Amino acid sequence: MNLKDHIRHVPDFPKKGILFYDISTLLAHKDAWRHAVTELAAAIKPFKPTVLAGIESRGFLVAAPVALELGLGFVMLRKKGKLPGETIRYTYSLEYGTDTIEVQENAVKPGDTVVVLDDLLATGGTMAAAVHLLRLVKANVAACSFLIELTFLKGREKLDVPVTSLMRYDS
């Protein structure tokens, strides 16, 4: 099955000059979505994770069903102030300012082997911050995995762990 057939391309979203790769059409197609979850699980399994982490918000849609497929727990990495209870946070630089990502305290145990998932790898900044945050809580980040990778943005170069992606776009 060619999963790219189930990705809608939306020009000029969220602003002029951007081509948005919309996964909602993939999520809506039960056979394609099942295939994507199965393929991601197969790509992640060799890293022997003990837990999967997803980055807000579309990363939740990817990580949760893959965790279920692999029989693992799922942990949310969210923007500042969105998680209840005590959190560990990491603030990182963006092109124009900063952002903060958090994980609930004790959601990931020291020594846990984590694979981090998101829907799309673009510049790699958010994923690099997620890897750093998980290392702050002494997790072993084994890999990062994505449905889509925009190779022309070279986000993979910001990551010091193996990267898997089901679909790659070169332009």
C-alpha positions in Angstrom: 0.0 0.0 0.0 1.3 3.4 -0.9 0.6 5.6 2.2 1.4 8.7 0.2 -1.8 8.2 -1.6 -3.6 9.0 1.7 -1.8 12.3 2.5 -3.6 15.4 1.4 -1.4 18.3 0.3 -2.8 21.7 1.3 -1.0 24.7 -0.3 -0.6 28.0 1.5 -1.4 26.6 5.0 -1.0 27.8 7.7 0.5 30.7 5.7 1.3 31.6 2.1 4.2 29.6 0.7 3.8 26.6 3.0 2.7 23.2 1.7 1.0 21.4 4.5 1.0 17.6 4.6 -2.4 16.7 6.1 -2.6 13.3 7.8 -6.3 13.6 8.5 -7.1 11.7 5.3 -4.8 8.9 6.3 -6.4 8.7 9.8 -9.9 8.6 8.1 -9.0 5.6 5.9 -9.1 2.5 8.2 -7.0 0.2 6.1 -4.3 2.8 5.4 -4.2 3.8 9.0 -4.0 0.2 10.2 -1.2 -0.3 7.7 0.7 2.8 9.0 0.4 1.7 12.6 1.6 -1.8 11.8 4.6 -0.4 9.8 5.6 2.0 12.5 5.4 -0.7 15.1 7.6 -3.0 13.0 10.1 -0.1 12.5 10.2 0.7 16.2 10.3 -2.9 17.7 14.0 -3.5 17.0 14.9 -0.6 19.4 13.2 -2.6 22.2 11.4 0.4 23.8 9.8 0.0 27.2 7.6 3.1 26.6 6.6 5.3 23.7 6.4 9.1 23.9 4.3 11.3 21.6 4.7 15.1 21.0 1.6 17.3 21.3 -0.7 17.0 19.5 -0.5 14.9 16.3 2.2 12.9 17.8 -0.4 11.6 20.3 -2.4 10.3 17.4 0.6 8.4 16.2 2.2 7.2 19.4 -0.8 5.9 21.3 -2.0 3.3 18.8 1.6 2.1 18.1 2.1 1.7 21.8 -1.0 -0.4 22.0 0.1 -2.4 19.0 3.5 -3.1 20.8 1.9 -3.7 24.2 3.6 -0.7 25.7 2.7 2.4 27.7 2.4 5.8 26.2 3.6 9.1 27.6 2.6 12.6 26.5 5.1 15.4 25.9 3.1 18.7 26.0 3.4 22.4 25.9 4.0 24.3 29.2 1.0 24.3 31.5 -1.0 21.5 29.8 -0.2 18.5 32.1 -1.6 18.2 35.6 0.7 17.6 38.6 4.4 18.1 38.9 6.3 18.3 35.6 9.8 18.4 34.3 10.3 21.0 31.6 12.7 22.1 28.9 12.8 25.4 27.2 14.3 25.6 23.7 14.9 28.2 21.0 12.8 28.7 18.0 13.4 30.9 15.0 11.6 33.7 16.7 11.6 33.1 20.4 11.3 30.1 22.7 9.0 27.3 23.5 8.7 24.9 26.5 7.9 21.2 26.4 7.0 19.2 29.5 6.6 15.6 30.8 4.9 14.6 34.0 7.3 13.8 36.8 7.7 10.0 37.1 5.9 9.3 33.8 9.2 8.0 32.5 11.5 6.2 34.9 15.3 6.5 34.8 16.6 3.8 32.5 13.4 3.5 30.5 14.1 2.9 26.8 12.0 5.4 24.9 11.1 5.9 21.2 9.6 9.3 20.5 7.0 9.7 17.8 5.5 12.6 15.9 3.5 12.9 12.8 6.1 14.9 10.8 9.8 15.7 10.9 10.5 19.1 9.4 13.4 21.2 10.9 13.9 18.8 13.9 13.8 21.5 16.6 10.8 20.2 18.6 12.0 16.6 18.4 15.5 17.5 19.5 13.9 19.3 22.5 11.9 16.2 23.3 15.0 14.0 23.2 16.8 16.5 25.5 13.8 16.6 27.9 13.7 12.8 28.1 17.4 12.7 28.8 16.8 15.1 31.7 14.7 12.4 33.4 17.4 9.9 32.6 15.6 8.0 29.9 17.5 6.1 27.2 16.1 7.6 24.0 16.6 4.8 21.5 15.1 6.4 18.4 12.6 8.9 16.9 9.9 7.8 14.4 7.6 9.7 12.1 4.9 9.1 9.6 6.3 11.8 7.3 9.8 13.3 6.9 10.5 16.4 4.9 14.0 15.5 3.9 14.8 18.9 2.3 14.5 20.6 5.7 17.3 18.4 7.1 15.6 17.8 10.5 17.3 14.5 10.8 20.7 16.3 11.2 19.5 17.8 14.5 18.9 14.4 16.0 21.6 12.2 17.5 19.5 9.0 17.6 18.3 6.8 14.8 15.4 8.1 12.8 12.7 6.1 11.0 10.0 7.6 8.8 7.3 5.8 6.7 7.1 8.5 4.0 9.7 10.9 2.8 9.2 14.0 0.7 12.3 15.5 -1.0 10.7 18.8 -2.0 
